[in-house]
Amino acid sequence: MSPKPPTSKTASGAPSKNAHSRNASASIANRVPRAVAALARSDPAGCVIAPHHHLRDQLIYAIEGVMTIRANGSIWTIPPSHGMWMPAHMEHGIRMDVAVEMRTLYFQPGVVRGRTDACCVLAITPLLRELVLRAMAITPRYDPDSAEGRMMQVLVDEVGLLAQQPLSLKLPADKRLLRLCEALLADVSSAASIAELGESVGLSERSVIRLFPKETGLSLLRWRQQARLMRAFALAEQGMTMTQIALELGYGSASAFSKMFRKLFGQAPRSFFRASHLGARSTPP
């Protein structure tokens, strides 16, 4: 079965430029008889890649910009310090939260040891970033026994060692709760109460409290906090200060936002974003 070709659209809904050549390049990357193939692309803020799938496992990575990826009933936020492991044949769609410089790796299924058939966010090491950048200059039909072939094998090994990170949110199957979640994602700063949110989709407060953990694995409060923290990556990429980010997300102060961020990521947002920013720009693409 052939993979669905990804269709890119701009924020206005029009097909993005160079979509045909991108689809052709992706087709080559999916079929070239090598363990790994590399593909680079650039997209403007708001660009949407429609749901599609590939014949190969992928590491979806952006050296600049932040992406939101949807697959298998969940959403993930991918800042420049992280990448998304996407198993072969898994349907997924991508939205560019800001302008994105994407660098994708396509692996023959089973080549990367340590990675499963589950989607996950991976912390990108400085070594892997440099390997990815170098891979973009290597011809798809590289000699496996050459220096380039050996470098590609190091890249494969490094991907298998990457640590997973908590940057995902499960979406509910219940259509009413899904509408509620979509509204929260569209306005993460919303201060609406559970009762108000439930009423907007035809559910009582008690029903939301009871159903939400069953559908998502989190309470509505915890889900909303996670959505806000994930949105923070895109705001930081736009150059906002911690105070601006906190207010944009609906927190009363930068300290309140920092407290919640530390609980999830184990470090202050300022140092986390600084490391991500510097790491993404340590070497010219």
N, C-alpha and C positions, 0 to 999 in steps of 0.2 A: 504493500500500500504506500503510495507516495505521500509525503508530508504536505500539510496545508501550507501554501506559501504565505508568509506574513504580509499583510496589507497595512501600509503606514498611512495615517491621515494626520493632517495638521489640526490645530485647535479649531479651525473653521469647518473641519469636516472634509476638506478637499484632500485628494491623494497627495502625499509628500513628493518632492522632487527626487529623481533618481531611484524611485521604487522598483522599476524594472531591473536595473543593474544590481540592486541590492538582492532582489529575489534570485537572480542568476548566480550571484556570488554565494548566497546561502545554500543554493542547490549544490554547487561545487563543494562547499565545505562539508555538506552532509554525505557526499558520495565519494570523495577522493580516497583512494586506497592507502590511507595512512592512519596511524593511531590517533592523531590529533590534527585539527585544522584551525586556523585563526581567521577572524573576520572583523574589520573595523567599520563603524558607521557613525555619522553625526546626525543628531535630531534636535529640532527647536523645542522650546518649552511648550507643553500642551500637546505634543505629537502623541498619537495613540497607535500602537501596533495591535491590530485586531487579533483575536484568539486564533492560535495556530499550533502546530506541533512539528517536531523534527524527528528524523530517523536516529539521531545520535543524542547522547547525553551532552549537556551544555554547562559551561560556567558563564553566566551572564554578568558582565562586569563593566563599570563605567569609570574611566580615569578622571572624569569630571562630570558633575551633575548628580541628580538623585532621581531614581526610578521607582514607580510603584508597580508591582507585578501581581497579577491575579492568576491563581491556578488551584484546581482541586478544592474549591470551597474556602480558600484562604487568600489573604493579601499580605504582601511583604514590602517593606521599604528598604531600598538598597542605596546607601550613601557611598561615596568614592572609596571608603576604607573597607568595603565589604563586597561580596559577590553572591550570586544566586545559583545554587546547584539545581538544574532542571533536568530530570531524568528523560530519557528518550520516550517519545510518543505521548508525553504529558502535555495536554492542551493548556496554553497560557497566553495571556495578553499583557502588554506593557504600556504604561503611560509615563511620559517624561514630565516630571514635576517642575524641572527647570531645563535649560539647554543641556544636552547630554552628549558626551563623547564615549560611545560604547565600544568595548573590545571583547568580543565573544570567542570562546573556545568551544570547539565541537569534538567530542571524544567518541571513538567507537565504543559501543556499550560493553561494559565490563572491564575496560582498560584501566580505569582509575580504581585502584583498590582502596577500600575504606569508605567508599561512598555507596549509599543504598539507592533504592528506587523511590525515595521520599524527597520532596522538595525541602530545601533548607537554606538559610543564610550563612555564609562563611566569612570569617575575618581574613582579609587578604594580607599576607605578609609582605614586607618590603622586597624580599627575594622574588616572590611570585609576581609582583607588579612589574619588576624589571624583566622577568622572563616573558610575561605577556607582551610587553612593549616590543621586545626583540622578536617575538613570534610573528608579529604583524608584518615584518619585513621578509619573512621566509616564504618561498614559493610553496603552494599547496602540495606539489609532488616532490618534496625534498627527499634526499637520499637518507634512508633510515640509518645507514652506517657512517654517515658523515658527521662532522662537528655539529651541524644544525640538527641532525637526527638525534644525537646524544643530548643536545640541549632540550629538545622537545620531550625526551624521556624524563629528564629532570623536572620539567614542568608538570608532567603527568604525576610524578611521585609527590611533588609539592602539593598539588591539589588534594591528593588523598590524605594529607596530614593536617589540613586546615580545620580550625575549631568552629563549631556551630555557635550562632548568636541568636538571642531572643528578639527578633525583629519582625514577628508575624502576628497576624490576627485571624482567627477563624471566623468565617461568616456563617450566620445561621441559615438553616434550610427553610425554616418557617418564613413564608413570604412577608408576613406582617413585621416580624423582627428584622428581616432583611431590609425592609423599607426604613425602619428605625435606624439601623446601622448606616445605611447609605446617607441618611440625613445628618448623622453625627460626623461622618467622614467629610461631608460637604461643608460642615461648619463645626470644626473641632472646638471652637471657643464657646459653643452653646452652653448656657447655664440652665437649660430647661430641666425640670425635675423629672423623675421617673414617671410620675403620674401624668405629666404633660406630654412626655414622649410617647407613653403608652396610648393616651387618648388620641394622639395624632395618627395612629395606625389601627385604632379600634381595639385596643387591649387595656385591661385594667392594670393599675400599678401592681397589684398582687400577682397577676398573670405574668407580667414582665419579670418580676423578681423570681418567680418560680421557673419560668421557661428559659430565661436567658442563659443561666449556667449549663442547663442541659444541652442547649444548642451550640454554645461556644466554648464551654469549659471555664468561663470567667464570669464573675458578676458584672452587671452593667457598669458599675463604678470602675472596676478594674479594667474592663474593656475600653472604656472611654479614656482612662489615663494612658493606656498603651497607645491608643490612636493618636493622642496628643503628642506623646513622646516620639512616635514615628514621624509625625508631621514636622517635628522640630528639625530634622535633618535637612529638609528642603529649605526651611527658613534660614538655617545657619548658612547653607550654601549660597543664599542670596545676600549674605553679608550683614544680617541683622545682629544687633547686640543681644546679650542675654536678657536684658530688660524688655527689649522689643519682642523677642521670641516668647517670653513668658506672658506678656500682655496679649499677643496675637493668639496664644493657645488658651486664653481664658484664666490664667493664673493671676493672683493678686500681686505677686512680686517675683523677682528673679530668684529669691531664696526659696520660695515655695516650689517653683519649677525645678530648681537644683536638687531639692530634697527628693522629689519624685524620681528624677533622673538617676540619682545615686542608687536608689533602691533597685532599679532595673539593671543598670549597667556597671555598678560598682565604682564609679568615679564621677567627678564633677563634669557637667556638660561642657564647660569652657575648655578643659584640657582634652576631653574626648574630641570635640569639634576641631580644636587646633591640630591635634595629631592627624585627624582625617584630612584636613586641609593641606597640611604640609606634606603628608605622605602622597597625596594625589598629585602633587605638583613638584615632587623631588627631581623628576627627570622629564624633559620635554617629550610629548608624545611623538 
